[in-house]
């Protein structure tokens, strides 16, 4: 994100945050101040507002991401703002940014231009401390586990079977693989371990999928941290850790209320990793929002094959809510990139030919868009394609996207909400209203009682376009173990690259003639899903040669500089 974004964000005229809550129907007794511009929302709001009319439920997804960034959060915020311009009320729901990537290469995740969540510095740096609460709860379980091993291992855990690592909300490659317990006899049992980033924690995924404090307590107790020598799972409940974990998360379970630059309410809550977890904000935030406006706009991470598929088949399966429409965000330059004819490197200047008028390259890359529309419509809801436009776009290229979208059965809108805020997304909002009013038949991709292999193969064939699935011997043994342990009814959260519909990040467009390799399978029993691992998933990012953190400071006026 550029300094221009920060300048725009600081120019916003913010309303008192209590007024934002009151306009949503949240009484002051349901709001807990966290500074001047953020409030926590009490979970009592869910039951207290239960009789209010339910909003239309809209999920924002995208084509397969490119290093350029497609502006999905910006579009989510712009759409939320646009509803006010057509006389409708809305609430935006987004994930909390992970601080590690914000201080690394990604920068902030608050939207951009005139379509941002504000104050953006507060959003991207700590906010209300929820990330740190998840870190503390996760590591408390790690400490209890290692203490159990040190105190005699009454449960008979196999130290080599421990699957529970530690977490930290930083990018630090040096922590990916460590040995704990070194030193003297009183320093613990030596064993190989490691750190993930907090967003990759199962505690984070569990918090995002819970529906109440009692449900969270039960889910935390079900977390499996390893296995006995006889192959039996060992849980957080058995280690007597789940109660303390719940207490540490008692404030973090409450959604955070903020606002956009145009004073549209925003609920920011949870930030599960998009590669190995659901990549969606919390169910609780959506349950509150659905009784606080006419439209709820919630964002799903990465492309429709990733975040949206999990939104439909994991988040909605758990919440019981049914979406009314989906927005698929695309940019002309992203579709050109999916033609496979350009080499694009994050942080490097764009190839000049990428910006030249070339509808043929747009058409070649739009195979990816067509497949992602198909992925949305496979779940029985209408789709709207939103072209996040840039000044370098050409009308002939927009015409190609319109043709592809309409041929795939989707509505179409060109937006310039980055430059114009909600006014630049009015056409999109009108298309979403039409789509949401259309009769739909929302359906899951697979039934609960399908086997784990059937679920995996359905996702691979129908969503990714694979010819089939190849399981490693280790993956096959794990699937058999999970079926015997009673985990077969859980949904699937596929861990694969977000840079391609396939498992190979170099394959662009909509590749065919390939098979999905599953090298490992793990169970996130507390969160409530099984995740097959297809390729090398990096759960602890590293810093680049010129990390954003090197440019962040405080100026003479006490203002943050260099963050964006």
Secondary structure, 3 states (H helix, E strand, C coil): CCHHHHHHHHCCCCCCHHHHHHHCCCCHHHEEECCCCCEEECCHHHHHCCCCCCCEEEEEEECCCCCCCCCHHHHHHHHHHHHHHCCCCEEEEECCCCHHHHCCCCCCCCEECCEEEECHHHHHCCCCCHHHHHHHHHHHHHHHHHHHHHCCCCCCECHHHCCCCEEECCCCHHHCCEEECCCCHHHCCCEEECEEEHHHCHHHHHHHHCCCHHHHHHHHHHCEEEEECCCCEEECCCCCCHHHHHHHCCCCCCCEEEEECCCCEEEECCCCCCCCCCCECCHHHHHHHCCCCCEEEEEECCCHHHHHHHHHHHHHHHHCCCCCEEEEEECHHHHHHCCCCCCCCCCCCCCHHHHCCCHHHHHHHHHHHHHHHHHHHCCCCEEEEEEECCCCCCHHHHHHHHHHHHHCCCEEEEECHHHHHHHHHHHHHHHHHHHHHCCCCCCCCCCCCCCHHHHHHHHHHHHHCCCCEEECHHHHHHHHHHHHCCCCCCEECCECCCCCCCCCCCCCCCCCCCCEEECEEEEECCCCEEEEECCCCCCCCCCCCCCHHHHCEECCCCCEECCC
